[in-house]
Amino acid sequence: MSSLSIASRKPVLADLVPGALVRDLTLVVGGAAFTGLAAQVVFPIPGSPVPMTGQTFAALLVGTALGWQRGGAALLLYLLAGAAGVPWFNNGTSGLFGASAGYIVGFVLAATLVGALAARGGDRTPVRMAGTMLLGNLAIYAVGLPWLMASAGFDLSTGLAKGVVPFLLGDAMKIALAAGLLPAAWALVRRIRKES
């Protein structure tokens, strides 16, 4: 990223890491790998073909911390590599098929969205961060729910009952965690800069 493009927006956390191309490539690959690692934290949801995993939180955290370009690229890499056979989707699976594949596609949209919001200060306070994460979750559902309905043959009410409602409490907990985590990281950055 050029210094001109950084100067015209607020920095995201990744902008604080020195370097350029090597930094960006490392962050993109690292963001994809982090999401793949978080996908192995799996909690089956009784009655739902979609499990609760750590990948949703990771995708939103990666997007917010890396910004829309690097975050979107990291989740696109995660999606494409997993579709091509890298076993880093939930439970060590790969391939872009099944009821939960739409949520994985939604991660790319969500990471890009939350990254763009972070560049506008959406990660600086707990309230803003909660709103950023909420919008990111909605973006995931906007892609994942229709995919689930099409792949499983569900109508809207069944899709909501099996692909949204069971995840709301977990999403609220992830939002609360992120609402504390990223603003705290920015507070630490401000303190370090003030002491330097």
ZADOMAR-116688 format. One record per residue: y, x, z of N, C-alpha, C in turn; residue in one letter. Coordinates in Angstrom, 3 decimals, always signed. Example, Ala and Ser with C-alpha at 12.3 -4.5 7.8 and 13.67 -1.06 7.14 Angstrom:
BEGIN
<<-5.690, +13.190, +7.800>, <-4.500, +12.300, +7.800>, <-3.300, +13.200, +7.800>, A>
<<-2.250, +12.850, +7.080>, <-1.060, +13.670, +7.140>, <+0.030, +12.900, +7.870>, S>
//
This chain:
BEGIN
<<-1.177, +0.848, +0.000>, <+0.000, +0.000, +0.000>, <+1.237, +0.891, +0.000>, M>
<<+2.210, +0.509, -0.724>, <+3.436, +1.299, -0.752>, <+4.281, +0.987, +0.465>, S>
<<+5.149, +1.917, +0.819>, <+6.024, +1.676, +1.952>, <+6.995, +0.548, +1.660>, S>
<<+7.292, +0.304, +0.389>, <+8.181, -0.797, +0.025>, <+7.545, -2.128, +0.359>, L>
<<+6.245, -2.298, +0.042>, <+5.611, -3.574, +0.323>, <+5.447, -3.791, +1.823>, S>
<<+5.232, -2.719, +2.589>, <+5.131, -2.852, +4.036>, <+6.485, -3.199, +4.628>, I>
<<+7.557, -2.630, +4.087>, <+8.884, -2.882, +4.624>, <+9.330, -4.322, +4.404>, A>
<<+8.796, -5.012, +3.400>, <+9.241, -6.367, +3.100>, <+8.502, -7.430, +3.900>, S>
<<+7.566, -7.049, +4.759>, <+6.833, -7.981, +5.592>, <+6.554, -7.317, +6.924>, R>
<<+6.052, -8.093, +7.871>, <+5.660, -7.512, +9.148>, <+4.354, -6.756, +8.949>, K>
<<+4.177, -5.637, +9.656>, <+2.902, -4.915, +9.522>, <+1.789, -5.684, +10.217>, P>
<<+0.577, -5.491, +9.740>, <-0.606, -5.951, +10.450>, <-1.165, -4.742, +11.181>, V>
<<-2.114, -4.927, +12.062>, <-2.620, -3.808, +12.863>, <-3.106, -2.652, +11.994>, L>
<<-3.757, -2.950, +10.880>, <-4.301, -1.886, +10.025>, <-3.209, -0.997, +9.434>, A>
<<-2.002, -1.508, +9.300>, <-0.912, -0.706, +8.748>, <-0.533, +0.453, +9.662>, D>
<<-0.968, +0.400, +10.913>, <-0.630, +1.457, +11.858>, <-1.535, +2.674, +11.707>, L>
<<-2.620, +2.517, +10.950>, <-3.548, +3.631, +10.708>, <-2.976, +4.474, +9.574>, V>
<<-2.842, +5.805, +9.770>, <-2.268, +6.635, +8.718>, <-3.195, +6.764, +7.508>, P>
<<-2.610, +7.102, +6.383>, <-3.373, +7.284, +5.152>, <-3.055, +6.171, +4.175>, G>
<<-3.717, +6.196, +3.052>, <-3.468, +5.156, +2.061>, <-4.795, +4.673, +1.492>, A>
<<-5.186, +5.204, +0.353>, <-6.380, +4.714, -0.334>, <-7.644, +4.906, +0.503>, L>
<<-7.838, +6.080, +1.063>, <-9.037, +6.327, +1.867>, <-9.041, +5.401, +3.081>, V>
<<-7.893, +5.241, +3.708>, <-7.766, +4.334, +4.851>, <-8.150, +2.924, +4.439>, R>
<<-7.578, +2.455, +3.337>, <-7.838, +1.088, +2.898>, <-9.309, +0.866, +2.566>, D>
<<-9.917, +1.819, +1.861>, <-11.342, +1.692, +1.527>, <-12.197, +1.696, +2.789>, L>
<<-11.869, +2.570, +3.714>, <-12.618, +2.643, +4.974>, <-12.487, +1.346, +5.758>, T>
<<-11.279, +0.805, +5.811>, <-11.060, -0.444, +6.541>, <-11.780, -1.619, +5.880>, L>
<<-11.787, -1.658, +4.556>, <-12.474, -2.746, +3.841>, <-13.979, -2.675, +4.093>, V>
<<-14.557, -1.500, +3.930>, <-15.995, -1.341, +4.166>, <-16.312, -1.596, +5.640>, V>
<<-15.485, -1.079, +6.523>, <-15.687, -1.305, +7.955>, <-15.589, -2.771, +8.327>, G>
<<-14.635, -3.487, +7.723>, <-14.497, -4.916, +7.992>, <-15.713, -5.701, +7.523>, G>
<<-16.236, -5.343, +6.357>, <-17.445, -5.999, +5.846>, <-18.633, -5.698, +6.758>, A>
<<-18.779, -4.435, +7.168>, <-19.892, -4.048, +8.041>, <-19.787, -4.716, +9.409>, A>
<<-18.579, -4.807, +9.948>, <-18.369, -5.476, +11.232>, <-18.790, -6.942, +11.138>, F>
<<-18.440, -7.592, +10.038>, <-18.826, -8.992, +9.848>, <-20.342, -9.107, +9.734>, T>
<<-20.964, -8.172, +9.007>, <-22.415, -8.176, +8.900>, <-23.099, -7.968, +10.237>, G>
<<-22.537, -7.116, +11.063>, <-23.083, -6.892, +12.398>, <-22.920, -8.145, +13.259>, L>
<<-21.743, -8.747, +13.203>, <-21.488, -9.962, +13.991>, <-22.364, -11.126, +13.533>, A>
<<-22.785, -11.125, +12.273>, <-23.647, -12.194, +11.751>, <-25.018, -12.187, +12.407>, A>
<<-25.372, -11.075, +13.039>, <-26.688, -11.001, +13.682>, <-26.688, -11.640, +15.069>, Q>
<<-25.513, -12.027, +15.556>, <-25.415, -12.804, +16.787>, <-25.563, -14.263, +16.364>, V>
<<-26.747, -14.820, +16.592>, <-27.102, -16.140, +16.056>, <-27.540, -17.071, +17.179>, V>
<<-26.970, -18.276, +17.168>, <-27.376, -19.337, +18.081>, <-27.754, -20.548, +17.250>, F>
<<-29.050, -20.852, +17.146>, <-29.452, -22.033, +16.377>, <-28.859, -23.305, +16.987>, P>
<<-28.466, -24.231, +16.142>, <-27.913, -25.510, +16.570>, <-28.977, -26.574, +16.303>, I>
<<-29.521, -27.192, +17.352>, <-30.554, -28.213, +17.142>, <-30.053, -29.327, +16.209>, P>
<<-30.841, -29.628, +15.200>, <-30.506, -30.687, +14.253>, <-29.603, -30.265, +13.113>, G>
<<-29.129, -29.018, +13.116>, <-28.247, -28.545, +12.056>, <-28.927, -27.422, +11.281>, S>
<<-28.804, -27.445, +9.949>, <-29.358, -26.338, +9.172>, <-28.486, -25.081, +9.204>, P>
<<-27.347, -25.162, +9.869>, <-26.407, -24.044, +9.936>, <-26.361, -23.539, +11.385>, V>
<<-26.636, -22.251, +11.613>, <-26.551, -21.724, +12.981>, <-25.116, -21.317, +13.325>, P>
<<-24.849, -21.220, +14.617>, <-23.579, -20.637, +15.062>, <-23.787, -19.134, +15.113>, M>
<<-22.856, -18.399, +14.529>, <-22.965, -16.939, +14.503>, <-21.636, -16.306, +14.892>, T>
<<-21.672, -15.005, +15.049>, <-20.444, -14.263, +15.318>, <-19.650, -13.940, +14.068>, G>
<<-20.203, -14.266, +12.894>, <-19.520, -13.858, +11.658>, <-18.222, -14.627, +11.426>, Q>
<<-18.122, -15.854, +11.883>, <-16.869, -16.596, +11.715>, <-15.732, -15.898, +12.453>, T>
<<-15.993, -15.554, +13.718>, <-14.988, -14.842, +14.504>, <-14.641, -13.513, +13.854>, F>
<<-15.664, -12.784, +13.408>, <-15.433, -11.478, +12.780>, <-14.608, -11.618, +11.513>, A>
<<-14.930, -12.603, +10.689>, <-14.202, -12.795, +9.432>, <-12.724, -13.058, +9.694>, A>
<<-12.436, -13.892, +10.686>, <-11.040, -14.207, +11.002>, <-10.336, -13.032, +11.656>, L>
<<-11.042, -12.312, +12.500>, <-10.453, -11.132, +13.136>, <-10.170, -10.044, +12.103>, L>
<<-11.115, -9.822, +11.194>, <-10.924, -8.827, +10.129>, <-9.728, -9.203, +9.261>, V>
<<-9.654, -10.460, +8.859>, <-8.530, -10.893, +8.024>, <-7.192, -10.706, +8.711>, G>
<<-7.143, -11.066, +9.988>, <-5.892, -10.960, +10.732>, <-5.492, -9.508, +10.951>, T>
<<-6.450, -8.673, +11.335>, <-6.136, -7.274, +11.642>, <-5.854, -6.442, +10.394>, A>
<<-6.532, -6.761, +9.276>, <-6.374, -5.941, +8.069>, <-5.322, -6.462, +7.107>, L>
<<-4.904, -7.693, +7.245>, <-3.956, -8.275, +6.304>, <-4.681, -8.950, +5.151>, G>
<<-3.946, -9.707, +4.360>, <-4.586, -10.560, +3.358>, <-5.316, -9.774, +2.278>, W>
<<-4.769, -8.656, +1.832>, <-5.423, -7.918, +0.749>, <-6.680, -7.208, +1.224>, Q>
<<-6.557, -6.411, +2.276>, <-7.729, -5.689, +2.781>, <-8.721, -6.642, +3.430>, R>
<<-8.218, -7.627, +4.181>, <-9.115, -8.589, +4.819>, <-9.875, -9.418, +3.802>, G>
<<-9.172, -9.911, +2.798>, <-9.837, -10.667, +1.735>, <-10.838, -9.808, +0.991>, G>
<<-10.472, -8.541, +0.726>, <-11.384, -7.626, +0.037>, <-12.609, -7.329, +0.886>, A>
<<-12.435, -7.179, +2.209>, <-13.564, -6.911, +3.099>, <-14.558, -8.068, +3.081>, A>
<<-14.050, -9.290, +3.138>, <-14.948, -10.438, +3.140>, <-15.530, -10.707, +1.762>, L>
<<-14.794, -10.358, +0.713>, <-15.366, -10.455, -0.634>, <-16.497, -9.437, -0.789>, L>
<<-16.310, -8.228, -0.268>, <-17.372, -7.229, -0.286>, <-18.578, -7.730, +0.504>, L>
<<-18.337, -8.286, +1.675>, <-19.418, -8.857, +2.495>, <-20.194, -9.908, +1.703>, Y>
<<-19.479, -10.806, +1.057>, <-20.094, -11.868, +0.262>, <-20.898, -11.310, -0.911>, L>
<<-20.273, -10.442, -1.711>, <-20.927, -9.925, -2.917>, <-22.130, -9.036, -2.586>, L>
<<-21.980, -8.174, -1.571>, <-23.100, -7.301, -1.202>, <-24.261, -8.121, -0.642>, A>
<<-23.948, -9.114, +0.178>, <-24.997, -9.978, +0.714>, <-25.662, -10.798, -0.375>, G>
<<-24.882, -11.284, -1.327>, <-25.449, -12.042, -2.445>, <-26.352, -11.154, -3.303>, A>
<<-26.005, -9.856, -3.373>, <-26.786, -8.910, -4.186>, <-28.020, -8.379, -3.460>, A>
<<-28.170, -8.690, -2.169>, <-29.384, -8.286, -1.469>, <-29.222, -7.501, -0.190>, G>
<<-27.998, -7.116, +0.177>, <-27.813, -6.426, +1.456>, <-28.131, -7.438, +2.568>, V>
<<-29.080, -7.131, +3.450>, <-29.519, -8.113, +4.448>, <-28.601, -8.182, +5.665>, P>
<<-27.371, -8.625, +5.463>, <-26.441, -8.679, +6.588>, <-25.844, -10.060, +6.820>, W>
<<-26.413, -11.087, +6.182>, <-26.067, -12.451, +6.572>, <-26.859, -12.780, +7.842>, F>
<<-26.692, -13.982, +8.388>, <-27.314, -14.286, +9.674>, <-28.826, -14.047, +9.648>, N>
<<-29.304, -13.492, +10.753>, <-30.724, -13.150, +10.920>, <-31.222, -12.155, +9.879>, N>
<<-30.363, -11.297, +9.367>, <-30.774, -10.276, +8.408>, <-31.153, -10.817, +7.048>, G>
<<-30.582, -11.945, +6.667>, <-30.888, -12.537, +5.365>, <-29.881, -12.063, +4.318>, T>
<<-30.180, -12.384, +3.077>, <-29.267, -12.089, +1.974>, <-29.434, -13.191, +0.938>, S>
<<-28.612, -13.143, -0.091>, <-28.653, -14.153, -1.142>, <-27.679, -15.274, -0.839>, G>
<<-27.073, -15.785, -1.867>, <-26.055, -16.819, -1.700>, <-26.651, -18.184, -2.045>, L>
<<-27.457, -18.686, -1.149>, <-28.088, -19.971, -1.339>, <-28.270, -20.616, +0.038>, F>
<<-28.600, -21.874, +0.037>, <-28.863, -22.566, +1.293>, <-27.633, -23.232, +1.867>, G>
<<-27.863, -23.921, +2.970>, <-26.844, -24.767, +3.580>, <-25.639, -24.003, +4.109>, A>
<<-25.839, -22.765, +4.567>, <-24.722, -22.038, +5.175>, <-23.954, -21.146, +4.203>, S>
<<-24.390, -21.052, +2.960>, <-23.730, -20.156, +2.003>, <-22.276, -20.518, +1.751>, A>
<<-21.948, -21.788, +1.785>, <-20.565, -22.199, +1.557>, <-19.617, -21.699, +2.633>, G>
<<-20.115, -21.596, +3.845>, <-19.284, -21.061, +4.920>, <-18.969, -19.589, +4.645>, Y>
<<-19.941, -18.862, +4.111>, <-19.725, -17.448, +3.781>, <-18.674, -17.318, +2.678>, I>
<<-18.730, -18.188, +1.679>, <-17.697, -18.200, +0.639>, <-16.343, -18.527, +1.276>, V>
<<-16.341, -19.458, +2.216>, <-15.111, -19.833, +2.909>, <-14.493, -18.699, +3.706>, G>
<<-15.328, -17.729, +4.137>, <-14.792, -16.587, +4.877>, <-13.781, -15.803, +4.050>, F>
<<-14.007, -15.703, +2.762>, <-13.089, -14.949, +1.902>, <-11.723, -15.633, +1.886>, V>
<<-11.731, -16.946, +1.682>, <-10.487, -17.718, +1.692>, <-9.807, -17.613, +3.054>, L>
<<-10.588, -17.772, +4.118>, <-10.019, -17.757, +5.466>, <-9.434, -16.391, +5.816>, A>
<<-10.136, -15.310, +5.492>, <-9.624, -13.973, +5.802>, <-8.316, -13.707, +5.065>, A>
<<-8.247, -14.167, +3.832>, <-7.018, -13.996, +3.051>, <-5.879, -14.799, +3.669>, T>
<<-6.172, -16.030, +4.071>, <-5.157, -16.894, +4.675>, <-4.646, -16.328, +5.993>, L>
<<-5.557, -15.985, +6.908>, <-5.096, -15.487, +8.211>, <-4.406, -14.135, +8.078>, V>
<<-4.831, -13.346, +7.092>, <-4.147, -12.078, +6.846>, <-2.715, -12.287, +6.388>, G>
<<-2.517, -13.280, +5.527>, <-1.155, -13.597, +5.077>, <-0.308, -14.126, +6.234>, A>
<<-0.911, -14.929, +7.096>, <-0.177, -15.451, +8.256>, <+0.149, -14.333, +9.248>, L>
<<-0.769, -13.385, +9.413>, <-0.508, -12.249, +10.307>, <+0.671, -11.426, +9.802>, A>
<<+0.791, -11.304, +8.497>, <+1.903, -10.551, +7.915>, <+3.237, -11.270, +8.116>, A>
<<+3.177, -12.504, +8.557>, <+4.386, -13.275, +8.884>, <+4.529, -13.465, +10.393>, R>
<<+3.791, -12.650, +11.168>, <+3.898, -12.705, +12.622>, <+2.936, -13.674, +13.277>, G>
<<+1.965, -14.180, +12.554>, <+1.028, -15.156, +13.093>, <+0.041, -14.609, +14.099>, G>
<<+0.096, -13.323, +14.377>, <-0.822, -12.719, +15.346>, <-0.077, -12.110, +16.529>, D>
<<+1.220, -12.411, +16.676>, <+2.032, -11.735, +17.695>, <+2.023, -12.426, +19.058>, R>
<<+1.841, -13.735, +19.094>, <+1.830, -14.459, +20.367>, <+0.559, -15.291, +20.455>, T>
<<+0.134, -15.636, +21.661>, <-1.072, -16.458, +21.792>, <-0.984, -17.795, +21.048>, P>
<<+0.152, -18.449, +21.091>, <+0.285, -19.747, +20.412>, <+0.194, -19.571, +18.901>, V>
<<+0.899, -18.597, +18.362>, <+0.824, -18.343, +16.912>, <-0.585, -17.939, +16.491>, R>
<<-1.223, -17.093, +17.304>, <-2.572, -16.647, +16.974>, <-3.551, -17.809, +17.000>, M>
<<-3.404, -18.701, +17.960>, <-4.271, -19.878, +18.012>, <-4.091, -20.724, +16.751>, A>
<<-2.846, -20.909, +16.329>, <-2.585, -21.662, +15.103>, <-3.149, -20.973, +13.872>, G>
<<-3.014, -19.653, +13.825>, <-3.560, -18.877, +12.706>, <-5.071, -19.037, +12.628>, T>
<<-5.741, -18.898, +13.773>, <-7.200, -19.029, +13.799>, <-7.643, -20.454, +13.467>, M>
<<-6.897, -21.442, +13.933>, <-7.226, -22.834, +13.624>, <-7.173, -23.072, +12.115>, L>
<<-6.120, -22.583, +11.477>, <-6.014, -22.736, +10.019>, <-7.124, -21.975, +9.298>, L>
<<-7.498, -20.805, +9.810>, <-8.611, -20.060, +9.233>, <-9.922, -20.821, +9.334>, G>
<<-10.165, -21.428, +10.492>, <-11.369, -22.245, +10.657>, <-11.376, -23.427, +9.704>, N>
<<-10.230, -24.070, +9.538>, <-10.148, -25.200, +8.599>, <-10.460, -24.757, +7.172>, L>
<<-10.006, -23.555, +6.799>, <-10.306, -23.039, +5.459>, <-11.807, -22.824, +5.286>, A>
<<-12.469, -22.335, +6.327>, <-13.923, -22.138, +6.260>, <-14.626, -23.478, +6.087>, I>
<<-14.222, -24.464, +6.873>, <-14.829, -25.801, +6.762>, <-14.538, -26.451, +5.411>, Y>
<<-13.359, -26.177, +4.857>, <-12.986, -26.789, +3.565>, <-13.940, -26.378, +2.450>, A>
<<-14.525, -25.199, +2.554>, <-15.505, -24.740, +1.569>, <-16.932, -25.000, +2.063>, V>
<<-17.178, -24.703, +3.324>, <-18.528, -24.799, +3.865>, <-19.079, -26.203, +3.941>, G>
<<-18.260, -27.166, +4.360>, <-18.745, -28.539, +4.506>, <-19.175, -29.153, +3.174>, L>
<<-18.357, -29.106, +2.129>, <-18.828, -29.663, +0.846>, <-20.087, -28.960, +0.326>, P>
<<-20.189, -27.641, +0.525>, <-21.384, -26.903, +0.091>, <-22.602, -27.403, +0.869>, W>
<<-22.453, -27.549, +2.186>, <-23.530, -28.062, +3.021>, <-23.960, -29.448, +2.548>, L>
<<-22.989, -30.316, +2.307>, <-23.294, -31.681, +1.868>, <-24.049, -31.672, +0.541>, M>
<<-23.621, -30.830, -0.388>, <-24.275, -30.770, -1.701>, <-25.668, -30.168, -1.597>, A>
<<-25.817, -29.104, -0.809>, <-27.114, -28.429, -0.749>, <-28.145, -29.227, +0.042>, S>
<<-27.701, -29.966, +1.050>, <-28.635, -30.706, +1.892>, <-28.700, -32.192, +1.536>, A>
<<-27.843, -32.640, +0.631>, <-27.831, -34.049, +0.256>, <-27.264, -34.952, +1.346>, G>
<<-26.333, -34.436, +2.137>, <-25.734, -35.210, +3.221>, <-24.535, -36.011, +2.711>, F>
<<-24.306, -37.172, +3.323>, <-23.044, -37.871, +3.101>, <-22.006, -37.248, +4.039>, D>
<<-20.758, -37.711, +3.955>, <-19.685, -37.087, +4.734>, <-19.938, -37.178, +6.232>, L>
<<-20.335, -38.339, +6.735>, <-20.513, -38.468, +8.183>, <-21.658, -37.585, +8.680>, S>
<<-22.744, -37.478, +7.916>, <-23.850, -36.597, +8.307>, <-23.421, -35.137, +8.210>, T>
<<-22.676, -34.803, +7.165>, <-22.172, -33.438, +7.028>, <-21.291, -33.045, +8.195>, G>
<<-20.399, -33.932, +8.588>, <-19.534, -33.648, +9.735>, <-20.353, -33.506, +11.015>, L>
<<-21.358, -34.384, +11.186>, <-22.180, -34.364, +12.398>, <-23.036, -33.108, +12.488>, A>
<<-23.436, -32.553, +11.348>, <-24.326, -31.386, +11.360>, <-23.629, -30.070, +11.017>, K>
<<-22.469, -30.142, +10.361>, <-21.820, -28.924, +9.903>, <-20.452, -28.644, +10.467>, G>
<<-19.918, -29.561, +11.296>, <-18.598, -29.339, +11.892>, <-18.627, -29.592, +13.399>, V>
<<-18.991, -30.803, +13.788>, <-18.903, -31.207, +15.198>, <-19.641, -30.254, +16.147>, V>
<<-20.875, -29.807, +15.826>, <-21.557, -28.915, +16.774>, <-20.872, -27.561, +16.972>, P>
<<-19.936, -27.229, +16.096>, <-19.301, -25.914, +16.142>, <-17.913, -25.934, +16.783>, F>
<<-17.403, -27.119, +17.078>, <-16.025, -27.212, +17.559>, <-15.804, -26.508, +18.896>, L>
<<-16.725, -26.647, +19.822>, <-16.565, -25.983, +21.118>, <-16.594, -24.459, +20.941>, L>
<<-17.545, -23.962, +20.158>, <-17.611, -22.520, +19.896>, <-16.365, -22.017, +19.191>, G>
<<-15.869, -22.803, +18.231>, <-14.637, -22.415, +17.534>, <-13.463, -22.363, +18.499>, D>
<<-13.397, -23.325, +19.425>, <-12.308, -23.325, +20.410>, <-12.375, -22.080, +21.288>, A>
<<-13.585, -21.677, +21.650>, <-13.736, -20.467, +22.470>, <-13.331, -19.225, +21.684>, M>
<<-13.703, -19.163, +20.403>, <-13.323, -18.021, +19.563>, <-11.808, -17.975, +19.373>, K>
<<-11.197, -19.129, +19.191>, <-9.743, -19.194, +19.036>, <-9.055, -18.697, +20.306>, I>
<<-9.560, -19.135, +21.459>, <-8.967, -18.697, +22.732>, <-9.101, -17.183, +22.900>, A>
<<-10.255, -16.641, +22.537>, <-10.460, -15.191, +22.641>, <-9.492, -14.444, +21.724>, L>
<<-9.387, -14.880, +20.487>, <-8.480, -14.231, +19.538>, <-7.023, -14.389, +19.957>, A>
<<-6.695, -15.552, +20.540>, <-5.315, -15.798, +20.963>, <-4.890, -14.834, +22.066>, A>
<<-5.852, -14.310, +22.799>, <-5.537, -13.295, +23.794>, <-5.669, -11.885, +23.260>, G>
<<-6.644, -11.667, +22.382>, <-6.984, -10.320, +21.922>, <-5.914, -9.690, +21.030>, L>
<<-5.527, -10.354, +19.957>, <-4.579, -9.726, +19.029>, <-3.171, -9.602, +19.601>, L>
<<-2.633, -10.627, +20.259>, <-1.324, -10.405, +20.890>, <-1.361, -9.286, +21.936>, P>
<<-2.485, -9.138, +22.635>, <-2.609, -8.038, +23.603>, <-2.613, -6.692, +22.882>, A>
<<-3.265, -6.628, +21.727>, <-3.257, -5.383, +20.947>, <-1.838, -5.045, +20.518>, A>
<<-1.066, -6.049, +20.097>, <+0.325, -5.792, +19.709>, <+1.172, -5.369, +20.914>, W>
<<+0.912, -5.953, +22.077>, <+1.646, -5.544, +23.280>, <+1.349, -4.087, +23.612>, A>
<<+0.090, -3.675, +23.446>, <-0.284, -2.279, +23.682>, <+0.407, -1.351, +22.682>, L>
<<+0.451, -1.762, +21.411>, <+1.134, -0.965, +20.386>, <+2.604, -0.804, +20.736>, V>
<<+3.249, -1.888, +21.153>, <+4.679, -1.816, +21.522>, <+4.893, -0.885, +22.707>, R>
<<+3.999, -0.943, +23.692>, <+4.126, -0.085, +24.864>, <+3.947, +1.388, +24.501>, R>
<<+2.963, +1.661, +23.660>, <+2.718, +3.052, +23.222>, <+3.922, +3.572, +22.442>, I>
<<+4.456, +2.745, +21.567>, <+5.623, +3.176, +20.790>, <+6.827, +3.426, +21.685>, R>
<<+7.001, +2.606, +22.690>, <+8.130, +2.754, +23.598>, <+8.001, +4.055, +24.412>, K>
<<+6.770, +4.401, +24.779>, <+6.533, +5.617, +25.557>, <+6.611, +6.879, +24.717>, E>
<<+6.448, +6.745, +23.386>, <+6.458, +7.935, +22.509>, <+7.853, +8.470, +22.311>, S>
//
